[in-house]
Amino acid sequence: MDTTLWSDDQFRSFFAALRDHSCFAEPDDAQRDAFLVQARLRLAPEVQRRLLTDLGATTDAQGIARVAWEALEDEAWGKRRSWLLVSTEPWGVLVDLVTRQIRESYRASVRRPRAKALKELARASDDAPGGA
C-alpha cells in the first residue's frame, strides 16, 4: 500500500476542521481512519523510540495512533490548539504531546503501585520489633 504522508499544511487543515466537525457531527470514519494511518506512520516510530529509551516500555503503533486521535479531539478546544496550528513542526508537537500522555499513563499505572508498595514495606519494617 502506497500511502502519501500528509504535509504540515494538510495536518493543520485536518486539525482545524476537527473543531468545526465537533460542533455539529463527528468526522466520518474515512477521515478518522486516514488520520490513524498518518499517526501510525508519522508519530508512532518516534513515540515508540522515546518510550523505549525513557521507560524501557514497548508499545503498539496502532495504540499510539489512537492516543494521538484522542489527544487531537481533546485539543480541538484546548490550550495547545493554537500552537499546533502555528508551529513549524506540528507533527513534532503532537509527538511530544502523545509521548507525554503515554508516559504519564505508564507511570500512573505501573510505578505508583510499586512506590506505594515500597512505602508500605518501609512502614511495616519501621513498625516491626527492632525496626528503624
SULLINUR-V955913 format. One record per residue. D_FIRST is the distance of its C-alpha to the first C-alpha in Angstrom with 1 decimal. Layout:
d_first: <D_FIRST;D_FIRST>
This chain:
d_first: <0.0;3.8;6.1;9.6;12.2;15.2;18.4;21.6;22.9;20.0;20.4;24.2;23.9;21.9;24.4;27.3;26.2;25.9;29.7;30.4;28.5;30.4;33.6;32.9;29.8;26.8;23.5;21.7;19.0;16.2;17.6;18.0;14.6;13.1;15.6;14.9;11.3;13.0;15.8;13.9;12.4;15.6;18.4;18.0;18.2;21.4;22.9;22.4;24.1;26.9;27.6;27.7;30.0;32.2;32.4;31.2;28.9;25.4;23.1;20.0;17.1;16.5;20.3;20.5;18.1;20.5;23.5;22.1;21.9;25.4;26.6;25.5;27.2;30.3;30.3;30.0;33.8;34.4;36.0;32.9;31.5;33.3;32.3;28.6;29.0;31.2;29.9;28.5;26.0;25.0;22.0;24.6;27.0;24.6;23.9;27.7;28.3;25.8;27.1;30.6;30.1;28.6;31.3;34.0;32.7;32.7;36.2;37.4;36.3;36.8;39.4;41.9;42.9;43.5;45.5;47.4;48.2;49.5;51.7;53.1;53.7;55.5;57.5;58.4;59.6;61.7;63.3;64.0;67.5;67.6;64.4;64.1>
